Amino acid sequence: MHTAKAVLTKTTLSPALTLLLMCLMLISTTQYASAFSLQRLDVQRGSQQLQDLAILDARPLAQYQQGHIAGAHSLSWEDYTRPDSDGVNYRIAPQDELTKALGHMGISETSAVLIYGDADTSWGGEGWAAWLLAWLGHQGPVYILDGGVQAWQSAQLPLVTTVTPATEVTYQASVQPQLQISAAEIDARKDHITLVDTRNYWMEWLPGHLPNAIHLDWKELYQGEDNRAIDAQAFKSLLKKKGIDLSKPVVYYCTGGIRSGYAWMVHELAGLPSAINFEGGTEEWNTFKKQP
């Protein structure tokens, strides 16, 4: 298990430059929050609009193969993350690979997309998939199926095992770098961001976490038999209870950006200023702190 016990060194950035960087960060995230559209879609409405939506199944491929919503294509983080050149695990696949995959699924940057998972076997992969589209600069509306595949099955709606062929299109990305952050940037901006650790408290947080981080287990962000994401009011109350400062850009992290991607999704659904997913997570942080 990786730990992060190193003490941060004092940043070499001047106060004026640091303030300028954070102002730009706030402006860019606020501007993009109004451009990216992420909404919940209940099962009843979703089942009636399938023909108008590109559908992404964010569960593991094996779960997808056992049964998925008709027309859905698999977009599991397990298939689109890998170690980078520094040996950091769970890094997002290259942009051109991602856009090619989406295009092969018949998804362009303006497509209306429905994402679903189960917030369990997918480790919150539906949130990671939503964040991925936001990071790629997706222009069409993106919907999260409320209650995921569990709610779909509870409504006695069918799953299929056949894969529906798609007409290949081109996905034109316009990457939004402000939705991601590096370990070096966190180190430099530590006094100007709110860090939130979404990992397990006993097994991961206590053995070591990023300095000044606040703990919020991602499993507190869904509830009920269908693992439905908590609503905006409940989320805001939880943030207040945890003492999470929303006056600074909020940065969620886990081990490699998946569970924190789910937290990012719930944050976005709550209508708050757009947050940041530290996609490299503790894997990147620990590698960064080992550097001379």
C-alpha positions in Angstrom: 0.0 0.0 0.0 1.3 3.4 -0.9 1.5 6.2 1.7 2.0 9.9 1.5 3.7 11.1 4.7 6.2 13.5 3.2 6.0 17.1 4.4 5.5 19.6 1.7 8.3 22.1 1.1 7.6 25.8 0.9 6.5 26.9 -2.6 8.9 29.0 -4.6 6.1 30.8 -6.4 5.7 34.5 -5.3 2.4 35.4 -3.6 1.4 37.5 -6.5 2.0 34.8 -9.1 0.2 32.2 -7.0 -2.8 34.5 -6.7 -2.8 35.1 -10.4 -2.7 31.3 -11.1 -5.5 30.7 -8.7 -7.7 33.5 -10.2 -7.2 32.0 -13.7 -8.0 28.6 -12.3 -11.2 29.9 -10.7 -12.3 31.7 -13.9 -11.6 28.8 -16.2 -13.5 26.2 -14.0 -16.4 28.6 -13.6 -16.6 29.2 -17.3 -16.5 25.6 -18.2 -19.1 24.7 -15.5 -21.7 26.6 -17.7 -20.5 24.9 -20.9 -20.6 21.3 -19.8 -24.1 19.9 -19.2 -24.4 17.0 -16.7 -27.8 15.9 -15.5 -29.6 13.0 -13.9 -32.0 11.0 -16.0 -34.5 8.7 -14.3 -35.2 5.2 -15.6 -38.7 6.0 -17.0 -37.5 8.9 -19.1 -34.3 7.2 -20.0 -36.1 4.1 -21.3 -38.2 6.3 -23.5 -35.3 8.2 -25.0 -32.8 5.4 -25.8 -33.1 5.9 -29.5 -31.9 9.6 -29.1 -29.0 8.8 -26.9 -25.5 7.3 -27.2 -25.2 4.9 -24.2 -22.0 4.1 -22.3 -21.8 1.3 -19.8 -19.1 2.2 -17.2 -19.1 -1.2 -15.4 -16.3 -3.7 -15.9 -16.3 -5.4 -19.4 -17.3 -8.8 -17.8 -20.4 -7.2 -16.3 -21.3 -5.5 -19.6 -21.0 -8.8 -21.5 -23.3 -10.6 -19.0 -26.1 -8.1 -19.8 -26.3 -4.4 -20.7 -28.9 -1.8 -21.9 -29.7 -2.2 -25.6 -27.4 0.0 -27.7 -24.8 0.5 -24.9 -21.1 0.4 -25.5 -18.5 -0.5 -22.9 -16.4 2.3 -21.5 -14.8 0.8 -18.4 -11.9 2.6 -16.7 -10.1 -0.7 -16.6 -9.7 -0.7 -20.4 -8.7 3.0 -20.7 -6.2 3.4 -18.0 -2.6 2.1 -17.7 0.8 2.8 -16.2 2.6 5.8 -17.6 6.3 6.2 -18.5 7.1 6.9 -14.8 5.4 3.7 -13.7 2.4 5.6 -12.2 -0.6 3.3 -12.4 -4.2 4.1 -13.6 -3.2 7.0 -15.9 -5.8 7.9 -18.5 -5.2 6.6 -22.0 -3.8 9.0 -24.7 -6.3 11.5 -26.0 -6.2 10.1 -29.6 -7.0 6.6 -28.3 -9.9 7.9 -26.3 -11.4 10.0 -29.2 -10.9 7.1 -31.6 -12.7 4.7 -29.3 -15.6 7.1 -28.8 -15.9 7.7 -32.5 -15.9 4.0 -33.1 -18.9 3.8 -30.7 -20.7 6.4 -32.9 -20.2 9.2 -30.4 -19.1 12.7 -31.5 -18.4 15.7 -29.3 -22.0 16.9 -29.8 -23.7 13.6 -29.1 -26.3 13.3 -26.3 -24.8 10.7 -24.0 -26.3 8.5 -21.3 -23.9 7.0 -18.8 -24.7 4.3 -16.3 -22.9 2.0 -13.9 -23.6 0.5 -10.5 -21.4 2.5 -8.2 -20.0 -0.8 -6.9 -18.2 -3.2 -9.2 -17.3 -0.1 -11.4 -15.7 1.7 -8.3 -17.7 4.7 -9.4 -16.7 4.3 -13.0 -19.8 6.2 -14.2 -18.3 9.3 -12.5 -14.9 8.8 -14.1 -16.6 8.4 -17.6 -18.5 11.7 -17.0 -15.4 13.5 -16.0 -13.6 12.0 -19.0 -16.1 13.5 -21.4 -15.9 16.9 -19.6 -12.1 16.8 -19.8 -12.4 16.1 -23.5 -14.6 19.1 -23.9 -17.8 17.3 -24.7 -20.4 19.8 -26.1 -23.5 17.6 -26.1 -25.6 17.0 -23.0 -24.5 14.2 -20.7 -26.9 12.3 -18.5 -26.3 9.9 -15.6 -28.9 7.2 -15.3 -30.2 7.7 -11.8 -29.9 4.5 -9.8 -27.8 2.9 -12.6 -28.3 -0.6 -13.8 -29.9 -1.6 -10.5 -32.8 0.8 -11.0 -33.1 -0.3 -14.6 -33.6 -3.9 -13.5 -35.8 -3.0 -10.6 -38.1 -1.4 -13.2 -38.2 -4.8 -14.9 -36.5 -3.3 -18.0 -34.5 -5.7 -20.2 -30.8 -6.2 -20.6 -29.2 -7.7 -23.7 -26.0 -9.4 -24.5 -25.7 -8.4 -28.1 -23.6 -5.5 -29.2 -25.3 -3.0 -31.5 -23.0 -1.9 -34.3 -22.5 1.9 -34.6 -21.8 4.1 -37.5 -18.3 5.4 -36.9 -17.9 9.2 -36.6 -15.1 11.6 -35.7 -14.8 12.9 -32.1 -13.2 16.3 -32.0 -11.8 16.9 -28.6 -11.1 20.3 -27.0 -9.3 19.3 -23.8 -10.1 21.2 -20.7 -6.9 21.1 -18.6 -8.5 23.0 -15.7 -10.5 19.9 -14.8 -7.3 18.0 -14.1 -4.3 18.8 -11.8 -0.8 17.4 -11.4 1.0 16.5 -8.2 3.5 19.4 -8.8 0.6 21.9 -9.1 -1.0 20.6 -5.9 2.4 21.0 -4.1 2.7 24.6 -5.4 -0.9 25.6 -4.7 -1.5 23.8 -1.4 -2.7 26.9 0.4 -5.2 27.8 -2.3 -7.1 24.6 -3.0 -9.3 22.4 -0.9 -8.1 18.8 -1.1 -10.6 16.0 -0.5 -9.5 12.3 -0.1 -12.3 9.9 -1.2 -10.5 6.7 -0.2 -11.4 4.2 2.6 -10.7 5.7 6.0 -9.1 2.7 7.8 -7.3 1.0 4.9 -6.1 4.0 3.0 -6.5 7.4 4.7 -5.0 6.5 8.1 -1.8 4.9 6.6 -1.1 8.1 4.7 -2.8 11.0 2.9 -1.9 14.2 1.2 -1.1 17.1 3.6 -4.1 19.2 4.6 -6.6 16.9 2.9 -10.1 16.3 4.3 -11.5 12.8 4.3 -14.8 12.1 2.5 -15.3 8.4 1.7 -16.8 8.1 -1.8 -19.2 5.5 -0.5 -21.0 8.3 1.5 -22.0 9.7 -1.9 -24.5 7.0 -2.8 -27.3 5.3 -1.0 -30.1 2.7 -1.2 -30.4 -0.6 -2.9 -29.7 0.9 -6.3 -26.6 2.8 -5.1 -28.3 6.1 -6.2 -26.1 9.2 -6.0 -27.1 11.5 -3.2 -29.0 14.6 -4.1 -27.7 18.1 -4.2 -29.0 19.1 -0.8 -27.6 16.0 0.9 -24.3 16.5 -0.8 -24.0 20.2 0.2 -24.9 19.3 3.8 -22.2 16.6 3.8 -19.6 19.0 2.5 -20.6 21.5 5.3 -20.4 18.7 7.9 -16.9 17.7 6.7 -15.8 21.3 6.8 -15.0 21.4 3.1 -14.2 24.9 2.0 -16.0 25.8 -1.3 -14.4 29.2 -1.6 -11.3 27.6 -3.0 -11.2 25.1 -6.0 -12.1 21.7 -4.7 -9.7 18.9 -5.7 -10.9 15.3 -5.2 -8.5 12.4 -5.2 -8.2 8.7 -4.6 -5.6 6.2 -5.8 -6.0 6.8 -9.5 -8.9 9.1 -10.3 -11.8 6.7 -10.4 -13.5 7.1 -7.0 -12.6 10.8 -7.1 -14.2 10.9 -10.5 -17.4 9.8 -8.9 -17.1 12.5 -6.3 -16.5 15.0 -9.1 -19.7 13.8 -10.7 -21.8 14.2 -7.6 -20.3 17.7 -7.1 -21.1 18.6 -10.7 -24.7 17.3 -10.4 -25.1 19.5 -7.3 -24.7 22.6 -9.4 -21.6 23.8 -7.6 -18.7 25.6 -9.3 -16.8 22.9 -11.3 -14.4 20.9 -9.2 -11.1 19.2 -10.2 -10.3 15.5 -10.4 -6.7 14.7 -9.4 -6.6 11.9 -11.9 -3.1 10.8 -10.9 -4.1 10.3 -7.3 -1.9 9.0 -4.6 -0.1 6.9 -7.3 1.2 10.1 -8.9 1.7 11.9 -5.6 3.9 9.2 -4.1 6.1 9.1 -7.3 6.4 12.8 -7.2 7.5 13.0 -3.6 10.2 10.4 -4.3 11.8 12.7 -6.8 15.0 14.4 -5.7 
